[in-house]
Each structure stands twice: as C-alpha cells, then as structure tokens.
Amino acid sequence: MKCLKIILGMFLLYLAGCAASSNNPPLWMADKNQVYSQDKYLSALGSGDTYEDAKRVANGNLAQIFGSNISTSSSTVQKYTEILKAEGVIETEDTKSEKSVQVSSVQSLINIKFGKKYVDDKGVTHTLAYIDRHETAKIYEEKISANEDNLEYFLDKAEESEDKILKFGYYKGAAAFALLNRDLIDQLRIISPKDAETSVVIHSYAEMSAKVREIGNSITYGVEIEGDNNDMVKGITETIFSNLGFNGSAKPFLAVKGKVSFEKVDLSKTTKFYKWEINLKINRTDNGNTIFSIDKVSRDGALSYERAKQVSYYKIREYLGTEIQTKLNTYFDSGL
C-alpha cells in the first residue's frame, strides 16, 4: 500500500509538471514584435480578469500610441451623416464594411483586432490588440475620400443658400467632416506615414472653421430683459451668444426678449431661498418668426438671501448656457 501511495504521488507530480509546461506563455507575451512585426503592425498587450477586460486594456494601451491624435470628432459628425442618409446622398454602410471596420468603444480607432486569449497560472487573462498597417491604411484612405465628398455636399449647399442661418448650419456640417478628416490623417501618419503623405484633402479644417466664423460674425443679436435690474441675466445671455461667434448689435438679426423675476421664499428657519422665473423668446427680425422660447421656474437656497441669489445667478448661467446652445443647434440643423 505504501508503495502504491508513492507511485500515485509521483504520478500526480508528473501530471502537475505537464500542466505547468503546457501552460507556457505564448511567444507574443514575451516578444510581441517577433509575432506582430512593427513594420506590419501596431500592437499592444492587455490583461484583466476576463477576456473582455483584457481586450479593453489592450485597446486602451494601443490608443496611447496615438496620444493626442485621437478626438471625439467622429461622434460630432454623426448627426450630419444622418442628414446625408435622409437626403439619399449616402447609403447605409453595408454588412461587409461594418465587419471589416471595427470602431473602438474607448477611442475612435479603426480596424482594431484582437489575438487569442491566454490565461496564466494565477487566472489572469491576457490578449493583444493590433492594427494591420497596410490593410487599415486602405480603409482610412477610403474614409477620408468619402468624408471629402460629404464635406463638398455641405459646402455646395452653404454657398447656394441665401439664408444666413442655413449657411451657418451647412458650414458647420462641412467643418465637422473636415475635423474628422484631420484626425484620420493624424492617425494615418502613425499607422502608415507613406500613405498619409499621399492622402491629400482639398478643404482643411482651418478653412472650414474660418467660413463658420465668417458667417457667424454676420449673425447679430440683441438682448432686452425686463426685471433684470443689474443686467446680470442680460450679461449672461450676451456672453452665450458671443461665445457662439455672433456679434451684438442695436439692429440685431436675432432679437432676444423676455423677463426675469426673483422672489424671497420662506421655507426654513435656517436656509434662505430665492425663487426665480425666466421667460425668453428668440425671434428672427427679418421675418418675425420665433426660433424658440425658454420658460423656467426654479429656486435655490443658502444660509443667507444674498448667497441664495448668487447661487440662483450661477444656476441661471448654467441652465441658459446649455439650453440656448442646444436649441440654437437644433434650429440651425432643422432646415438642412
């Protein structure tokens, strides 16, 4: 029996040794460039509790190679892409294209692929994210060319339009595609410098931004608000329109009119409240049409009425900053 136990123990040790030797790390773990040569691939390792976690980390590490050359311009251009689809200018991407072009959920990188997973003795999962330089460069060149066509569509529409609001919206669309192409070319310089040098765009982002600023400067505004005794709300509103690139004028194209009121509210012995109400209408003076209106009632509290009113002005600034810009952008895009 003792001899049998010794034999069994030795057999178990043999099995353990086999298991350890069969779980040796793959070559790409020790030297990824030997498997994914740098002249053909960009690659990065990632580890995590699961394969999905490891992929996310590898993806993030791959994105670091590009540094600041990655932006969110692809999400900005999405609404203009939907406009082009609705107009029948472009078709919905086919299934083949969607499979061949993978967009990272972490960063706007194209055609990222992942290697096999490897689970080490501690249960940690490892993988590798990589980009095929040659294959991906072709995809980038196709996308840059398509974006240039889309830019041309918006640019032509802007230059055909007599309405400065439509012009502004169309130029913004053109600028969005120009920004996306700028980012794609910056990425292409890292993926394939040779292809980036031969990838030429006709219209730069700087040129399109200048057109947006030029038409924006021609859109004037004026603000009149009743009950705004110290012109605080007027100043807030003027700053918002100015930041959009518009100019103040005594004879404005966009007339902002409304009223604001503040009222002390006794709700607590320790906290002092101000209730505030704001009503605004933004009209086009060329045709009298109301672009949009804003109606908001709220209240804010603090340890003193003075501080409560300061908080109210801060909340009004925050609210109007988001509301005016959102509604203006919706209006500019509604006629496209």
C-alpha positions in Angstrom: 0.0 0.0 0.0 2.9 2.4 0.9 4.5 1.7 -2.5 1.2 2.4 -4.2 0.9 5.8 -2.5 4.4 6.7 -3.5 3.7 5.8 -7.2 0.4 7.7 -7.1 2.2 10.8 -5.6 4.8 10.7 -8.3 2.1 10.3 -11.0 0.3 13.4 -9.6 3.5 15.4 -9.6 4.1 14.3 -13.2 0.7 15.5 -14.2 1.2 18.8 -12.5 4.5 19.2 -14.3 2.8 18.5 -17.6 0.1 21.0 -16.8 2.7 23.7 -16.0 4.7 23.0 -19.1 1.6 23.1 -21.3 0.6 26.5 -19.9 3.8 28.2 -21.0 3.1 31.9 -22.1 2.8 32.3 -25.9 5.6 34.0 -27.8 3.6 37.2 -28.2 3.6 37.6 -24.4 7.4 37.6 -24.2 8.1 39.4 -27.5 5.0 40.7 -29.3 7.1 42.4 -32.0 8.5 39.0 -33.1 5.0 37.8 -33.9 3.5 41.1 -34.9 6.4 42.9 -36.6 6.5 46.6 -36.2 6.8 47.3 -39.9 3.5 45.5 -40.5 1.5 46.0 -37.3 0.8 48.3 -34.4 0.2 46.2 -31.3 -0.3 46.4 -27.5 -0.8 43.9 -24.7 -3.6 43.9 -22.2 -4.5 41.9 -19.1 -7.7 41.5 -16.9 -10.0 39.2 -15.0 -11.8 38.3 -18.2 -11.1 38.2 -21.9 -13.3 41.3 -22.4 -11.4 43.1 -19.6 -8.1 42.2 -21.3 -9.4 43.5 -24.6 -10.4 46.8 -23.1 -7.0 47.3 -21.5 -5.1 46.3 -24.7 -7.3 48.6 -26.7 -6.5 51.5 -24.3 -2.8 50.7 -24.5 -3.0 50.7 -28.3 -4.7 54.1 -28.2 -1.9 55.5 -26.1 0.4 55.1 -29.2 -1.7 57.8 -30.9 -1.6 60.1 -27.9 -3.5 63.4 -28.6 -4.1 62.5 -32.2 -7.5 61.0 -31.2 -10.5 63.1 -30.6 -14.3 62.8 -30.5 -14.9 64.3 -33.9 -16.4 61.0 -35.2 -19.3 61.5 -32.7 -19.7 65.1 -33.7 -20.1 64.2 -37.4 -22.7 61.5 -36.7 -25.7 63.9 -36.9 -24.6 65.2 -40.3 -24.1 61.7 -41.6 -27.8 61.0 -40.6 -28.8 64.1 -42.6 -26.9 62.8 -45.7 -28.6 59.4 -45.3 -32.0 61.0 -45.0 -31.3 63.1 -48.2 -30.2 59.9 -50.0 -26.8 61.4 -50.6 -25.1 58.4 -49.0 -26.2 54.9 -48.3 -26.2 53.0 -45.1 -22.9 51.1 -44.7 -23.2 47.5 -45.9 -22.6 44.5 -43.7 -19.2 43.7 -45.2 -18.0 47.2 -44.3 -19.3 47.0 -40.8 -17.4 43.8 -40.2 -14.2 45.0 -41.7 -14.2 48.3 -39.9 -14.3 48.0 -36.1 -14.6 51.2 -34.1 -13.3 51.0 -30.6 -15.7 51.8 -27.8 -12.9 53.5 -25.8 -11.2 55.6 -28.6 -12.0 56.4 -32.2 -9.6 53.9 -33.7 -10.5 51.9 -36.8 -10.0 48.2 -37.7 -8.7 47.1 -34.3 -8.4 43.3 -34.0 -7.5 41.1 -31.1 -5.4 38.0 -30.7 -6.2 34.8 -28.8 -6.5 34.9 -25.1 -4.0 33.3 -22.7 -4.9 32.6 -19.1 -1.9 32.3 -16.8 -1.5 30.1 -13.6 -2.9 32.9 -11.5 -6.1 33.1 -13.6 -5.3 36.4 -15.2 -6.4 36.7 -18.8 -4.0 38.2 -21.4 -4.5 39.2 -25.0 -3.1 41.5 -27.7 -4.8 44.3 -29.7 -3.3 45.0 -33.1 -3.8 47.0 -36.3 -2.6 45.8 -39.7 -0.9 48.8 -41.1 -1.4 48.1 -44.8 -5.0 46.9 -44.5 -6.0 49.7 -42.2 -4.3 52.4 -44.3 -6.6 51.4 -47.2 -9.7 51.7 -45.0 -8.5 55.2 -43.8 -8.0 56.4 -47.4 -11.5 55.3 -48.4 -13.0 57.0 -45.4 -11.0 60.2 -46.0 -12.2 60.3 -49.6 -15.8 59.7 -48.6 -15.6 62.4 -45.9 -14.3 64.8 -48.5 -17.3 64.1 -50.7 -19.6 64.7 -47.8 -17.8 67.9 -47.0 -18.3 69.1 -50.6 -22.0 68.5 -50.4 -22.4 70.7 -47.3 -20.1 73.3 -48.8 -22.0 73.5 -52.0 -25.3 73.8 -50.1 -23.9 76.6 -47.9 -22.7 78.6 -50.9 -26.0 78.1 -52.8 -28.1 79.2 -49.8 -29.3 82.8 -49.4 -30.3 82.3 -45.8 -27.5 83.0 -43.3 -28.9 80.6 -40.8 -28.8 77.7 -43.3 -25.4 78.9 -44.4 -24.2 78.6 -40.8 -25.7 75.1 -40.4 -24.2 73.9 -43.7 -20.8 75.3 -43.0 -20.8 73.7 -39.5 -21.5 70.3 -41.3 -18.6 70.9 -43.7 -16.3 71.8 -40.8 -17.4 68.6 -38.9 -16.2 66.4 -41.8 -13.0 68.5 -42.2 -12.2 67.9 -38.5 -12.9 64.2 -38.8 -10.5 64.0 -41.8 -7.9 66.0 -39.9 -8.0 63.4 -37.1 -8.0 60.5 -39.5 -4.9 61.8 -41.3 -3.1 62.4 -38.0 -3.8 58.8 -37.1 -2.8 57.6 -40.6 0.6 59.3 -40.1 1.2 56.9 -37.3 -0.3 53.8 -39.0 1.4 54.4 -42.4 3.4 57.7 -42.8 3.9 56.9 -46.5 0.1 56.7 -47.2 -0.5 59.8 -45.1 1.8 61.8 -47.3 -0.1 60.9 -50.4 -3.6 61.3 -48.8 -4.5 64.9 -49.8 -7.7 66.7 -48.8 -8.9 69.7 -50.8 -10.5 71.6 -47.9 -8.8 71.9 -44.5 -10.4 72.2 -41.1 -8.9 75.6 -40.7 -10.5 76.8 -44.0 -14.0 75.4 -42.9 -13.7 76.9 -39.4 -12.9 80.3 -41.0 -16.1 80.1 -43.0 -18.1 79.2 -39.9 -16.6 82.2 -38.1 -17.3 84.5 -41.1 -21.0 83.7 -41.3 -21.2 83.6 -37.5 -19.9 87.2 -37.4 -22.7 88.3 -39.7 -25.4 86.9 -37.3 -26.1 89.7 -34.9 -28.1 89.6 -31.7 -29.7 92.0 -29.2 -30.9 91.3 -25.7 -33.7 93.0 -23.7 -34.8 91.5 -20.4 -37.4 93.1 -18.1 -36.8 92.9 -14.3 -33.1 92.4 -14.8 -32.2 95.4 -12.6 -28.5 94.9 -12.6 -28.3 93.4 -16.2 -26.9 90.2 -14.8 -29.1 87.9 -16.8 -28.6 90.1 -19.9 -24.8 89.8 -19.5 -25.1 86.0 -19.1 -27.2 85.8 -22.3 -24.9 88.1 -24.3 -21.9 86.0 -23.3 -23.6 82.8 -24.5 -24.3 84.3 -27.9 -20.9 85.9 -28.2 -19.2 82.5 -27.5 -21.1 81.1 -30.4 -19.4 83.6 -32.6 -22.2 86.1 -33.0 -22.0 89.9 -32.6 -24.1 92.2 -30.5 -25.9 94.9 -32.5 -28.5 97.7 -32.0 -30.2 96.3 -35.1 -29.9 92.6 -34.5 -30.8 89.6 -36.7 -31.7 87.6 -33.6 -33.7 89.5 -31.0 -33.7 88.1 -27.5 -36.6 89.5 -25.4 -38.1 88.4 -22.1 -38.3 88.9 -18.4 -36.9 87.6 -15.2 -38.1 87.8 -11.6 -36.8 86.9 -8.2 -38.8 86.3 -5.0 -37.7 85.5 -1.5 -39.3 82.3 -0.2 -39.6 81.4 3.4 -39.4 77.6 3.6 -36.9 77.1 6.5 -35.7 78.8 9.6 -32.1 78.2 8.8 -32.0 78.1 4.9 -32.9 81.2 2.9 -34.5 80.6 -0.6 -34.9 82.6 -3.7 -37.5 81.5 -6.3 -36.6 82.7 -9.8 -38.5 82.6 -13.1 -37.2 83.4 -16.5 -39.1 83.7 -19.9 -37.2 84.3 -23.1 -38.2 84.4 -26.8 -35.6 84.5 -29.6 -37.0 85.9 -32.8 -35.6 86.5 -36.3 -36.1 90.1 -37.1 -36.1 89.5 -40.9 -39.3 87.6 -40.8 -40.6 87.9 -37.2 -40.5 84.1 -36.7 -39.9 82.8 -33.2 -36.9 80.4 -33.3 -37.6 79.1 -29.8 -38.7 80.1 -26.4 -37.4 79.4 -22.9 -39.6 79.2 -19.7 -38.0 78.1 -16.5 -39.0 78.3 -12.8 -36.7 77.1 -10.0 -35.5 78.0 -6.6 -32.1 77.9 -4.8 -31.2 78.1 -1.1 -28.3 79.1 1.0 -27.5 80.4 4.5 -28.3 83.9 3.5 -30.6 85.6 1.0 -27.6 87.3 -0.6 -25.8 84.0 -1.1 -29.0 82.3 -2.3 -29.4 84.9 -5.0 -25.8 84.4 -6.1 -26.5 80.7 -6.4 -29.6 81.5 -8.4 -27.5 83.5 -10.9 -25.0 80.7 -11.2 -27.8 78.2 -11.9 -29.3 80.6 -14.5 -26.0 80.9 -16.2 -25.6 77.1 -16.2 -29.1 76.5 -17.4 -29.2 79.1 -20.2 -25.7 78.1 -21.4 -26.9 74.6 -22.1 -30.5 75.4 -23.2 -29.7 78.2 -25.6 -26.9 76.4 -27.3 -28.9 73.1 -27.6 -31.9 74.9 -29.1 -29.9 77.0 -31.4 -28.0 74.0 -32.8 -31.3 72.2 -33.2 -32.7 75.2 -35.1 -29.6 75.6 -37.3 -29.8 71.9 -38.3 -33.5 71.7 -38.7 -33.5 73.3 -42.2 -30.6 71.2 -43.5 
